[in-house]
Amino acid sequence: MTVGLYLPIIRTFASIVAGMVRLTFRRYILLTVAGSVVWILSFVLAGYFIGSRPYLKPWLNYIVVGFILVVTIPLIIWIFKELSKMRKENKEKERE
């Protein structure tokens, strides 16, 4: 749940998936609050860290793009693996 806050598509469906796997309401709230705290603190602390060091300000665009890449690359890798797996399964079905 905590990583889901950094990924827009996952964040949208996190509550639906939690219901599908029958996550207890107490645990869902605990994970949601923990994820929200981590999400907020990461951005506030990153903003404070970059803002308090003037030599980092010219690099702000690169830092933001780097952060976005670090967060989304695992999702992209997963998507490619799933697509590859689906293609392999389709080829096997076509051979039969």
Buried (B, 14 or more C-beta within 10 A) or exposed (E): BBBBBBBEEBBEEBBEEBEEEEBEEEEBEEBBEEBEEBBEEBEEEEEEEBEEEEEEEEEEEEBEEEBEEEBBEEBEEEEEEEEEEEEEEEEEEEEE
